[in-house]
């Protein structure tokens, strides 16, 4: 019973929002842009080529680290 009341409270609150919907939209767009930028710059595909080339690259990286 109590969980349903909490759910109804938030559902009505989100339903009656006017400015809040715009703000939530802006927040979601910003998060999407941030994740795209992170994906492009931080998780770039460094390992390219055949499986053998990838294997050599990883092995060389592991051996050369101090």
ZAMARZA-269190 format. One record per residue (C-alpha): residue in one letter; residue number from 1; x, y, z. Coordinates in Angstrom, 3 decimals. Last residue first. Example, Ala and Ser with C-alpha at 12.3 -4.5 7.8 and 13.67 -1.06 7.14 Angstrom:
<sekes>
<seke><rest>S</rest><nr>2</nr><east>13.670</east><north>-1.060</north><up>7.140</up></seke>
<seke><rest>A</rest><nr>1</nr><east>12.300</east><north>-4.500</north><up>7.800</up></seke>
</sekes>
This chain:
<sekes>
<seke><rest>X</rest><nr>66</nr><east>57.439</east><north>-1.282</north><up>-15.913</up></seke>
<seke><rest>X</rest><nr>65</nr><east>55.326</east><north>-1.766</north><up>-19.012</up></seke>
<seke><rest>X</rest><nr>64</nr><east>57.221</east><north>-3.044</north><up>-22.048</up></seke>
<seke><rest>X</rest><nr>63</nr><east>56.182</east><north>-6.678</north><up>-21.639</up></seke>
<seke><rest>X</rest><nr>62</nr><east>52.458</east><north>-5.966</north><up>-21.305</up></seke>
<seke><rest>X</rest><nr>61</nr><east>52.419</east><north>-3.562</north><up>-24.252</up></seke>
<seke><rest>X</rest><nr>60</nr><east>54.398</east><north>-5.967</north><up>-26.435</up></seke>
<seke><rest>X</rest><nr>59</nr><east>51.997</east><north>-8.820</north><up>-25.616</up></seke>
<seke><rest>X</rest><nr>58</nr><east>48.963</east><north>-6.651</north><up>-26.325</up></seke>
<seke><rest>X</rest><nr>57</nr><east>50.354</east><north>-5.532</north><up>-29.686</up></seke>
<seke><rest>X</rest><nr>56</nr><east>51.431</east><north>-9.030</north><up>-30.657</up></seke>
<seke><rest>X</rest><nr>55</nr><east>47.966</east><north>-10.421</north><up>-29.900</up></seke>
<seke><rest>X</rest><nr>54</nr><east>46.262</east><north>-7.641</north><up>-31.820</up></seke>
<seke><rest>X</rest><nr>53</nr><east>48.497</east><north>-8.312</north><up>-34.816</up></seke>
<seke><rest>X</rest><nr>52</nr><east>47.707</east><north>-12.049</north><up>-34.621</up></seke>
<seke><rest>X</rest><nr>51</nr><east>43.983</east><north>-11.385</north><up>-34.349</up></seke>
<seke><rest>X</rest><nr>50</nr><east>44.102</east><north>-9.274</north><up>-37.486</up></seke>
<seke><rest>X</rest><nr>49</nr><east>44.106</east><north>-5.518</north><up>-37.540</up></seke>
<seke><rest>X</rest><nr>48</nr><east>43.062</east><north>-2.870</north><up>-35.069</up></seke>
<seke><rest>X</rest><nr>47</nr><east>43.545</east><north>-2.581</north><up>-31.355</up></seke>
<seke><rest>X</rest><nr>46</nr><east>43.430</east><north>1.064</north><up>-30.390</up></seke>
<seke><rest>X</rest><nr>45</nr><east>39.650</east><north>1.293</north><up>-30.735</up></seke>
<seke><rest>X</rest><nr>44</nr><east>38.954</east><north>4.611</north><up>-28.995</up></seke>
<seke><rest>X</rest><nr>43</nr><east>37.511</east><north>4.252</north><up>-25.518</up></seke>
<seke><rest>X</rest><nr>42</nr><east>38.595</east><north>7.560</north><up>-24.056</up></seke>
<seke><rest>X</rest><nr>41</nr><east>38.136</east><north>9.930</north><up>-26.981</up></seke>
<seke><rest>X</rest><nr>40</nr><east>35.155</east><north>8.705</north><up>-28.980</up></seke>
<seke><rest>X</rest><nr>39</nr><east>33.299</east><north>6.877</north><up>-26.231</up></seke>
<seke><rest>X</rest><nr>38</nr><east>33.790</east><north>9.697</north><up>-23.766</up></seke>
<seke><rest>X</rest><nr>37</nr><east>32.476</east><north>12.206</north><up>-26.308</up></seke>
<seke><rest>X</rest><nr>36</nr><east>29.433</east><north>10.028</north><up>-27.022</up></seke>
<seke><rest>X</rest><nr>35</nr><east>28.801</east><north>9.536</north><up>-23.300</up></seke>
<seke><rest>X</rest><nr>34</nr><east>28.975</east><north>13.281</north><up>-22.652</up></seke>
<seke><rest>X</rest><nr>33</nr><east>26.640</east><north>14.044</north><up>-25.548</up></seke>
<seke><rest>X</rest><nr>32</nr><east>24.077</east><north>11.524</north><up>-24.297</up></seke>
<seke><rest>X</rest><nr>31</nr><east>24.305</east><north>12.916</north><up>-20.777</up></seke>
<seke><rest>X</rest><nr>30</nr><east>23.771</east><north>16.453</north><up>-22.077</up></seke>
<seke><rest>X</rest><nr>29</nr><east>20.717</east><north>15.355</north><up>-24.064</up></seke>
<seke><rest>X</rest><nr>28</nr><east>19.266</east><north>13.623</north><up>-21.001</up></seke>
<seke><rest>X</rest><nr>27</nr><east>19.781</east><north>16.702</north><up>-18.810</up></seke>
<seke><rest>X</rest><nr>26</nr><east>18.218</east><north>19.003</north><up>-21.424</up></seke>
<seke><rest>X</rest><nr>25</nr><east>15.170</east><north>16.722</north><up>-21.670</up></seke>
<seke><rest>X</rest><nr>24</nr><east>14.859</east><north>16.624</north><up>-17.887</up></seke>
<seke><rest>X</rest><nr>23</nr><east>14.967</east><north>20.434</north><up>-17.832</up></seke>
<seke><rest>X</rest><nr>22</nr><east>12.268</east><north>20.681</north><up>-20.488</up></seke>
<seke><rest>X</rest><nr>21</nr><east>10.080</east><north>18.253</north><up>-18.585</up></seke>
<seke><rest>X</rest><nr>20</nr><east>10.651</east><north>20.201</north><up>-15.380</up></seke>
<seke><rest>X</rest><nr>19</nr><east>9.409</east><north>23.442</north><up>-16.907</up></seke>
<seke><rest>X</rest><nr>18</nr><east>5.911</east><north>22.011</north><up>-17.260</up></seke>
<seke><rest>X</rest><nr>17</nr><east>5.534</east><north>19.283</north><up>-14.674</up></seke>
<seke><rest>X</rest><nr>16</nr><east>2.036</east><north>18.046</north><up>-13.863</up></seke>
<seke><rest>X</rest><nr>15</nr><east>2.622</east><north>14.474</north><up>-15.066</up></seke>
<seke><rest>X</rest><nr>14</nr><east>5.945</east><north>14.220</north><up>-13.263</up></seke>
<seke><rest>X</rest><nr>13</nr><east>4.348</east><north>15.135</north><up>-9.951</up></seke>
<seke><rest>X</rest><nr>12</nr><east>1.359</east><north>12.884</north><up>-10.540</up></seke>
<seke><rest>X</rest><nr>11</nr><east>3.631</east><north>9.923</north><up>-11.199</up></seke>
<seke><rest>X</rest><nr>10</nr><east>5.795</east><north>10.782</north><up>-8.199</up></seke>
<seke><rest>X</rest><nr>9</nr><east>2.878</east><north>10.784</north><up>-5.758</up></seke>
<seke><rest>X</rest><nr>8</nr><east>1.228</east><north>7.744</north><up>-7.359</up></seke>
<seke><rest>X</rest><nr>7</nr><east>4.441</east><north>5.719</north><up>-6.951</up></seke>
<seke><rest>X</rest><nr>6</nr><east>4.786</east><north>6.789</north><up>-3.324</up></seke>
<seke><rest>X</rest><nr>5</nr><east>1.192</east><north>5.768</north><up>-2.684</up></seke>
<seke><rest>X</rest><nr>4</nr><east>1.742</east><north>2.417</north><up>-4.398</up></seke>
<seke><rest>X</rest><nr>3</nr><east>4.784</east><north>1.785</north><up>-2.226</up></seke>
<seke><rest>X</rest><nr>2</nr><east>2.729</east><north>2.460</north><up>0.919</up></seke>
<seke><rest>X</rest><nr>1</nr><east>0.000</east><north>0.000</north><up>0.000</up></seke>
</sekes>
